[in-house]
Amino acid sequence: MNRIRLGMVGGGQGAFIGAVHRMAARLDDRFDLVAGALSSNAARAQASADEIGLSRSYSDYRDMALAEAAREDGIQAVSIVTPNNMHLPMAKAFLEAGIHVICDKPMTATLAEAEELVQIAAGSKALFVLTHTYAGYHMVREARRLVAEGALGKIRMVHVEYVQDWLSEPVTGKQADWRVDPAQSGGGAIGDIGSHAAHLARYTSGLEIEAVAAQLSTFVEGRKVDDDAQMLLRLSGGAKGMLWASQVAPGHENDIRVRVIGDKASVDWCQTRCNELRFAPLGEAPRILTTGGAGFQGQTRVPAGHPEGYLEAFAQIYSDAADAILAGSVPDHLPSLQDGLKGMRFIAASVRSSADDARWTRL
Ligand SMILES: NC(=O)c1ccc[n+]([C@@H]2O[C@H](COP(=O)([O-])OP(=O)(O)OC[C@H]3O[C@@H](n4cnc5c(N)ncnc54)[C@H](O)[C@@H]3O)[C@@H](O)[C@H]2O)c1
């Protein structure tokens, strides 16, 4: 199988997620990284490209989109791994050049930008994939499959949390600076990790978040964005839920956990024990499902008992993106443009609700 020629925007020296995307894209041998505009600073873009042996380096993403679209051997897809406010202009440039976009979350900085992006994508033959990493874990997919096949019965409750501590104090640095600047991030914890939590709740339960009663707080004095978000959820089909996203909870690293509870059984998954899924039918002893279990139907790279983790989950998103590009459409199990739009509606509704004393607010 020919590898897909990939470009990258962002992910230069000192950046975080760009390097993770590069590892993920390589892991299953489906992509070749051949071009990049790795930084907004021309010299750093070139130095970053040299460091990873990338021969085609651009100092501007717009030049890159035009030049790559004009080349016989130009990139077929691009990864966008920059701060949130750049996602829309960058995705626009590449979609309009007919190049598939693999973009990190949240989809944009504002809901209006997300709506504009949906219009732009409708006018392009190129696909858009959103990298909600947690949808790539095999045990998250197993939870989704069990819910979909009715093993839990009717879903009553969905509880999800994504809790960190790295912004507990007034931190500065590359990753922190743009995240606490509303112009670049669009918002705080609610957008940065609340978007992941909301997607995970929808992805595992198969339900839509219809309304929120949200309390967004800023615990660190002087910070211009929220750093903690707690809320009640109303989901489709009458299910009820809770979501907590925090970046100021000392002792919590990347504690993401989801519990889906039906009238017959529940499932419980957390990233710190990501190779296990707790499945507990009513009146029976709980079972810890693993990839070696008789019922397991997902994809893994290594035999049962060898753990897979964050990088493999990310690689799964990339493998699925490669399949989508070859098939010409984004399948249901892969986070999409519509998921990105729903994520931005969720963020906007949470902000509105919180500003109105946590009043119930429809998405
Ligand atoms: N899926 C996940 O689990 C996950 C995890 C972390 C971050 N993210 C998302 O990834 C994105 C980047 O986050 P990060 O933590 O890697 O940020 P970062 O600050 O570490 O890196 C951002 C990079 O973008 C570059 N950049 C900025 N403007 C640019 C431009 N005009 N042209 C080219 N490059 C430009 C910067 O130079 C830097 O290299 C954000 O949208 C964030 O929300 C997703």
The ligand as a Gaussian input file, in Angstrom:
#p B3LYP/6-31G(d) Opt

LIG

0 1
 N       -5.413000      15.755000      21.044000
 C       -4.770000      16.028000      22.155000
 O       -4.710000      15.202000      23.054000
 C       -4.090000      17.367000      22.312000
 C       -3.106000      17.529000      23.298000
 C       -2.443000      18.781000      23.370000
 C       -2.781000      19.801000      22.512000
 N       -3.777000      19.625000      21.590000
 C       -4.141000      20.722000      20.661000
 O       -3.067000      20.862000      19.740000
 C       -2.881000      22.240000      19.393000
 C       -1.445000      22.661000      19.731000
 O       -1.217000      22.487000      21.122000
 P        0.278000      22.342000      21.714000
 O        0.140000      22.053000      23.146000
 O        1.075000      21.411000      20.872000
 O        0.801000      23.839000      21.504000
 P        2.321000      24.311000      21.413000
 O        2.333000      25.729000      21.839000
 O        3.216000      23.347000      22.085000
 O        2.656000      24.237000      19.853000
 C        2.052000      25.080000      18.901000
 C        2.926000      25.163000      17.666000
 O        2.245000      25.926000      16.668000
 C        3.206000      26.772000      16.043000
 N        2.538000      27.866000      15.338000
 C        1.801000      28.889000      15.851000
 N        1.390000      29.705000      14.851000
 C        1.871000      29.170000      13.697000
 C        1.814000      29.554000      12.340000
 N        1.176000      30.661000      11.951000
 N        2.432000      28.782000      11.415000
 C        3.105000      27.676000      11.781000
 N        3.193000      27.249000      13.062000
 C        2.597000      28.007000      14.002000
 C        4.109000      27.200000      17.186000
 O        5.319000      27.732000      16.713000
 C        4.276000      25.844000      17.882000
 O        5.273000      25.087000      17.214000
 C       -3.968000      22.997000      20.153000
 O       -5.079000      23.185000      19.325000
 C       -4.316000      22.067000      21.320000
 O       -5.618000      22.263000      21.798000
 C       -4.414000      18.439000      21.485000

